[in-house]
Amino acid sequence: MSSERTYRFAAARTARNRRVGVRVRWLVNDVGNALIEFGLVAPILVTLLLNLYDFSVLLWAAMQTDYAAQMGAQAAVKSCAGGTLPAISNCSGLSAAVTTAIHGTSLGGGVSLASGFPTETYYCVSGTTLQSVGAYSSPPSPFDCSTAGNSAVIPGDYVTVRVNYSYTPEFSGLSLASSQTLTGTALERLQ
């Protein structure tokens, strides 16, 4: 009888050890660790990638805003240079040419001409910079560059174009980039 009891006890212990062994092996098994680690790191990685995208688009939009202003200034020169100055009052197609040029960039209708622009100003070269000597409504008197140190030179007539573009990040809930108005300004000599 005791051998039968011993056998049952040994069989029960072996079955119990198998169940416990399965549980212990499950706790020790590291097959799912990579999945758990990826689950912890993935949100951080995705957030970084989305921020990278938004900042890239922001930099691109800033460059395109400057480009749109430059295209507007060049359109002003192309359509009004050689005509009677000041171009703002004597060149009837100035605003239309500038607006068409800025909308012809990759920003399209999203970019707009800033209020009060284009403007026209007289500048003289002073060393390596331009010095404003008067506006078209109040030209310098005498009409020379004496205020810039060279009375033998007449001032140049420059047109200034300023444009605005409203930037909104694609992933505003996750992005560190904020919505903002980008401004680009360009200056071109008419005469």
Secondary structure, DSSP 8 states (H G I E B T S, - for coil): -HHHHHHHHHHHHHHHHHHHHHHHHHHH--TTHHHHHHHHHHHHHHHHHHHHHHHHHHHHHHHHHHHHHHHHHHHHHHHHTTSSS-HHHH-TTHHHHHHHHHHTSTTGGGEEE-TT-SEEEEEEEETTEEEEEEETTB--SSSSBGGGTBTTS--EEEEEEEEEEEE--TTTTT-S---EEEEEEEEEE--
